[in-house]
Amino acid sequence: MPILSTTDLNVSRLCLGGNVFGWTADEAESFAVLDAYTAAGGNFLDTADVYSAWAEGNSGGESETIIGRWLARNDRDQVVVATKVGMLAGFGNQKRDTVLTAAERSLKRLGVDHIDLYYNHLDDPNTPLEETLAAYDQLVRDGKVRYVAASNFSAERLALALEIQEREGFAKFVALQPEYNLVSRDKFEGELQDTAAAHDLATLPYWSLARGFLTGKYRPGVEVQSARAGAASKYLDEHGLQVLEVLDELAETHETTVASVALAWLAQQPTVAAPIASARTLEQLSDLLPLLTLELTQAEVDRLSAI
């Protein structure tokens, strides 16, 4: 397994997203997916305190709670756990007290004494970065968090945060979580990617499969029963169909799934360490697992990039 950026964390090539746990996957289904993922060699879990507050009857923390119950039955030290703060109602900022309190609550829900990777989930322009970054540094110094990371930052704000961390001697961001996938590239490629590369940050993209579109199940005239169907169908344009055509061909060549080819393209992009993808069923997970070993040729990567 590769080392994550400048850390001593060994992580698998596929990071399993926990946003569906407690939403479209109940506890038993979540446990089955987690068991199968780790049995296949995966060891990297991504969640957040806000998962899944948007679901009816939920208030946030459901995903962390399910993962915590699963960890209690397994070897916690064999799994790298990442979670986030900054988007849950009541904790929707990056003030010092918010960060510190939210971390304590995440630790309790997860049932662990430390979080391996703790994200600033959303940049907060209304709180001085010095205050925010000092709070994350305190969590690292207290041993409650091993490493800190950023999500949903602009290149300018990310560079400023890294400058402050360097100047003040704070724990530095080691990773970046942006939206990035084969049909949504402009938000990351360019200045943000260059900033990550310049500071040796590992990129861990979310929406790696474009909300399910890059699994190949969304096609013209095909009705998909999914909570994400509306969001995914927006990619059904000329560009998206061209991408699917090449993905279909490469999946056949490699005797694998469309999803794993799309993820492999992402995993082989500069700075990317591990795409994040979620699965609510074992069937969905089986589409993702080939990424753990799949390598595209450079010509295949270039062909997809050129579309």
Residue pairs with C-beta under 8 A, 6 or more apart in sequence:
1 10
1 11
1 12
1 13
1 43
2 10
2 11
2 13
2 273
3 9
3 10
3 11
4 10
4 11
4 80
4 117
4 174
4 175
4 202
4 273
4 274
5 174
5 175
5 200
5 201
5 202
5 273
6 174
6 200
7 146
7 147
7 174
9 80
9 116
9 117
9 146
9 147
10 43
10 80
11 43
11 44
11 80
11 273
11 274
12 41
12 42
12 43
12 44
12 274
12 292
13 267
13 274
13 291
13 292
14 37
14 42
14 44
14 263
14 274
14 275
14 277
14 288
14 289
14 291
14 292
15 44
15 45
15 46
15 82
15 204
15 274
15 275
15 276
15 277
16 33
16 34
16 37
16 42
16 44
16 45
16 46
16 276
16 277
16 278
16 279
17 46
17 47
17 206
17 276
17 277
17 278
18 30
18 45
18 46
18 47
18 48
18 51
18 63
18 64
18 66
18 67
18 278
19 47
19 48
19 51
19 52
19 63
19 278
20 30
20 52
20 63
20 278
20 279
20 280
21 27
21 30
21 47
21 51
21 52
21 62
21 63
21 66
21 67
22 30
22 51
22 52
22 55
22 58
22 62
22 63
22 65
22 66
23 51
23 52
23 54
23 55
23 58
23 62
23 63
23 227
24 227
24 280
25 33
25 280
25 281
27 66
27 69
29 280
29 281
30 66
30 67
30 70
31 66
31 69
31 70
32 282
33 279
33 280
33 281
33 282
33 285
34 45
34 67
34 70
36 282
36 285
37 279
37 285
37 289
38 74
38 78
38 79
40 289
40 292
41 292
42 289
42 292
43 78
43 79
43 80
44 79
44 80
44 82
44 274
45 67
45 79
45 80
45 81
45 82
46 82
46 83
46 177
46 204
46 206
46 276
47 63
47 64
47 67
47 81
47 82
47 83
47 84
48 63
48 64
48 83
48 84
48 85
48 87
48 88
48 119
48 121
49 60
49 61
49 64
49 83
49 84
49 85
49 87
49 88
49 91
49 102
49 105
49 106
49 109
50 60
50 84
50 87
50 88
50 121
51 60
51 61
51 62
51 63
51 64
52 58
52 60
52 62
52 63
53 59
53 60
53 88
53 89
55 62
59 89
60 88
60 89
61 88
61 105
61 106
61 109
64 83
64 106
64 109
64 110
65 109
67 81
67 110
68 109
68 110
68 111
68 112
69 111
71 79
71 81
71 110
71 111
71 112
72 111
76 112
80 116
80 117
81 110
81 112
81 115
81 116
81 117
82 115
82 116
82 117
82 118
82 119
82 149
82 204
83 106
83 110
83 115
83 117
83 118
83 119
84 118
84 119
84 120
84 121
84 151
85 91
85 94
85 98
85 99
85 102
85 103
85 106
85 118
85 119
85 120
85 121
86 92
86 93
86 94
86 98
86 102
86 119
86 120
86 121
86 122
86 124
87 121
87 122
88 102
91 98
91 101
91 102
92 122
93 124
93 126
93 127
94 120
94 122
94 123
94 124
94 127
94 131
94 132
94 135
95 124
95 127
95 131
95 132
95 135
96 131
96 132
96 134
96 135
99 120
99 132
99 135
99 136
99 139
100 135
100 138
100 139
103 115
103 118
103 139
103 144
103 145
104 144
106 115
107 113
107 114
107 115
107 144
113 143
113 144
114 143
114 144
114 145
114 146
115 144
115 145
115 146
116 146
116 147
117 145
117 146
117 147
117 148
117 149
117 174
117 175
118 136
118 139
118 145
118 147
118 148
118 149
119 148
119 149
119 150
119 151
119 175
119 177
120 132
120 136
120 148
120 149
120 150
120 151
120 153
121 151
121 152
122 151
122 152
123 150
123 152
123 153
123 154
123 157
124 132
125 157
129 157
129 160
129 161
129 164
130 164
130 168
133 161
133 164
133 165
133 168
133 170
134 168
134 170
136 145
136 148
136 170
136 171
137 148
137 165
137 168
137 170
137 171
139 145
139 148
140 146
140 147
140 148
140 171
141 171
147 171
147 174
147 175
148 171
148 172
148 173
148 174
149 173
149 174
149 175
149 176
149 177
149 204
150 158
150 161
150 173
150 175
150 176
150 177
150 201
151 176
151 177
151 178
151 206
152 177
152 178
153 161
153 176
153 178
153 192
154 192
155 191
155 192
155 194
155 195
158 173
158 176
158 192
158 195
158 196
159 195
159 199
161 173
162 172
162 173
162 199
164 170
165 171
165 172
165 173
166 172
172 199
173 199
173 201
174 201
174 202
175 201
175 202
175 203
175 204
175 273
176 192
176 196
176 201
176 202
176 203
176 204
176 271
177 203
177 204
177 205
177 206
177 276
178 187
178 188
178 192
178 203
178 205
178 206
179 187
179 188
179 205
179 206
179 207
180 187
180 188
180 189
180 203
180 205
180 206
180 207
180 208
180 266
180 269
180 272
181 205
181 207
181 208
181 209
181 210
181 214
181 262
181 266
182 210
182 214
182 243
182 247
182 262
182 265
182 266
182 304
183 210
183 213
183 214
183 235
183 239
183 240
183 243
184 207
184 210
188 203
188 205
193 203
193 270
193 271
195 201
196 202
196 203
196 271
197 270
197 271
201 271
202 271
202 272
202 273
202 274
203 269
203 271
203 272
203 273
204 272
204 273
204 274
204 275
204 276
205 266
205 272
205 275
205 276
206 276
208 214
208 262
208 263
208 266
208 275
208 276
208 277
209 215
209 259
209 262
209 263
209 277
210 232
210 235
211 228
211 231
211 232
212 218
212 224
212 226
212 228
212 229
212 232
213 232
213 233
213 235
213 236
213 240
214 243
214 247
214 258
214 259
214 262
214 263
215 257
215 258
215 259
215 262
215 284
215 287
216 244
216 247
216 248
216 251
216 257
216 258
216 259
217 224
218 224
218 229
218 232
218 233
218 235
218 236
219 236
219 244
220 236
220 241
223 229
224 232
226 232
239 307
242 307
243 304
243 307
244 258
246 303
246 304
246 307
247 258
247 261
247 262
247 304
248 258
250 261
250 296
250 300
250 304
251 257
251 258
251 260
251 261
254 261
254 294
254 296
256 290
256 294
257 286
257 287
257 288
257 290
258 287
259 277
259 287
259 288
260 287
260 288
260 289
260 290
260 291
260 294
261 294
261 296
263 275
263 277
263 288
263 291
263 294
264 291
264 294
264 295
264 296
265 296
265 300
265 301
265 304
265 305
266 272
266 275
267 274
267 275
267 291
268 295
268 296
268 301
275 291
277 288
277 291
279 285
279 287
279 288
296 304
